[in-house]
Amino acid sequence: MLKRDHLLRVLDEALQTHRFKDYCPNGLQVEGREQVRRLVTGVTACQALVDAAIVEEADAILVHHGYFWKNEDQRVRGMKKQRLQSLLRHDINLFAYHLPLDAHPQMGNNAQLARRLGLHVEGGLEPDNPLSIGNVGRLDEPMSAEDFAAHVEAVLGRQALHIGDSQDEIETLAWCTGAAQGFIEQAQALGVDAYLSGEISEPTTHFARETGIHYFACGHHATERYGVQAVGEWLANEYGVEHIFIDIDNPV
């Protein structure tokens, strides 16, 4: 069991929150009870996750996608009111870490995705940025784009949308989880064979076709399930917090 404020300090220090300029507040977003014995982790603090955490009698929830995003309506109405009311009524803490969780070199979304897909990290997607969110690296052995897409599906449990010739050989890759399709231009400039992210936009298809870089859209949710799990497991091992990961399915 950890005190809430001590848990906050542990997480902020481990994820180096102060180094990031983000689109939302990182850390403790909704204050709940003082003692944290049971921690639920999930990708997004949606109502379904909050409800599941209530059933599990969680003291805290840790997510990648929390609340209070820049440029959103600040009024507490409708969906926002319901979510906050559920947390406050049950005295549950909500911790959220966005870019710090993407970037952590061991527990981050990109590091954990690489580990699962067998990608060897050789550097950052933004070479001159020490806080680069994405990574660049390579596979152990080259494989066809078709085989790599099948490998991704087997690991993530989701079919990847692939742009490119299925028989081309893939060896070097860049990747950035979530809605990072815009980094495809940076990846192409680095000369890698393929770029992998979560989502795809209309211009992404044309850019991949016209420049020759392969693109794999593997799902925003599917690529960002692993950072919160790694942090939860670390807290369980180091501090004895009971950890439960709850995966609320999302096809995007």
KAQUIFEN-V17202 format. One record per residue. PSI is psi as a letter, one per 20 degrees, with the letter a starting at -180 (none if undefined). OMEGA is omega in whole degrees, -180 to 180 (999 if undefined). Layout:
PSI;OMEGA
PSI;OMEGA
This chain:
p;178
q;170
q;-177
g;-175
h;176
g;177
g;178
g;180
g;179
g;-178
g;-180
h;-180
g;-178
h;-175
j;175
l;-174
h;-175
i;-177
i;-172
p;169
o;-168
r;-179
j;-178
r;175
p;176
q;179
b;-179
o;-178
h;177
p;-177
p;177
b;-176
q;-173
h;-176
p;180
o;177
g;-177
p;-178
p;172
p;175
q;178
r;-177
g;-173
p;-179
l;177
r;-179
h;-180
h;178
g;178
g;180
g;179
h;179
h;177
g;178
h;-179
i;-179
l;-180
q;174
h;-178
q;175
p;176
p;-177
r;172
g;179
o;179
c;-175
r;170
l;179
q;178
q;176
j;175
r;176
p;-176
i;-178
q;-180
n;-177
q;172
c;-176
g;-179
g;179
g;-178
g;-180
g;-179
g;179
g;180
g;180
g;-176
h;-179
h;-178
j;174
l;-178
p;175
q;173
o;174
p;179
p;178
o;-175
e;-179
h;177
h;179
h;174
h;-166
i;-174
p;-172
i;177
g;-174
i;-175
r;180
g;-177
h;177
g;-179
h;176
g;179
g;-180
g;-178
h;-178
i;-179
k;179
p;180
o;-178
p;178
i;-180
a;-180
q;176
h;173
n;-170
h;-177
j;-178
o;180
i;178
k;-179
p;-178
g;-179
r;-178
r;174
q;-178
b;-176
r;174
r;175
g;-180
q;177
q;174
q;179
q;178
h;179
g;-180
h;179
g;177
g;178
h;178
g;178
g;-179
g;-180
h;-178
g;-173
i;-178
k;-179
p;179
p;179
q;172
o;-174
p;173
o;-180
r;180
p;-174
i;-178
i;178
q;180
p;178
p;175
g;-180
q;-177
q;165
q;-179
q;174
p;-174
r;173
b;-178
m;-175
k;-180
h;-180
i;179
j;-179
h;178
g;177
g;180
g;-180
h;179
h;179
i;174
j;180
r;-180
h;-172
q;174
p;-178
p;175
a;-178
g;-173
r;177
q;175
r;-178
g;-179
h;-178
g;-179
g;-178
h;180
g;-180
g;-180
g;-173
i;179
i;178
i;178
p;176
q;177
p;178
o;175
o;-168
j;178
p;178
g;-179
g;-175
h;-178
i;-175
k;178
i;-163
h;180
g;-179
h;177
g;-179
g;178
g;178
g;179
h;178
g;179
h;179
g;-178
h;-174
h;-172
j;175
j;178
p;176
p;-173
p;176
p;174
p;178
o;-177
o;175
o;-173
p;177
p;-176
i;-178
none;999
